[in-house]
Amino acid sequence: MSSDEQEPDDDAPDLVELPITDTLDLHTFPPRDVADLVSEWLGEAHAAGFREVRIIHGRGIGVQREIVRGVLARDPRVAEFADAPPDAGGWGATRVRLRADPPTASR
């Protein structure tokens, strides 16, 4: 083995690919991972054809909610977002409507 090759790390966790659904539950993720996770998931959900999705961030003190909404406000794939209906999480979740095609940047 050359010096620039690395041995496989047997202790490294195996990556598991999960199916993309219309709901993302953030309860098990630390706030530092939320922005990237939400952005990547939105891309996958949009590519899968979802036009309405739900992100569960919990009620807590609002840290994850603010991170999620910051990402949504900047994402061109997002048409609008709001609190989920009471039977779908209320202010502990955000309902997101995605555009059919994101707008192109004007020059």
Stockholm file with secondary structure:
# STOCKHOLM 1.0

chainA/1-107         MSSDEQEPDDDAPDLVELPITDTLDLHTFPPRDVADLVSEWLGEAHAAGFREVRIIHGRGIGVQREIVRGVLARDPRVAEFADAPPDAGGWGATRVRLRADPPTASR
#=GR chainA/1-107 SS CCTTCCCCCTTSCCCCCCCCCSEEECTTSCHHHHHHHHHHHHHHHHHTTCSEEEEECCSTTSHHHHHHHHHHHHCTTEEEEEECCGGGTGGGEEEEEECSSCCCCCC
#=GC SS_cons         CCTTCCCCCTTSCCCCCCCCCSEEECTTSCHHHHHHHHHHHHHHHHHTTCSEEEEECCSTTSHHHHHHHHHHHHCTTEEEEEECCGGGTGGGEEEEEECSSCCCCCC
//
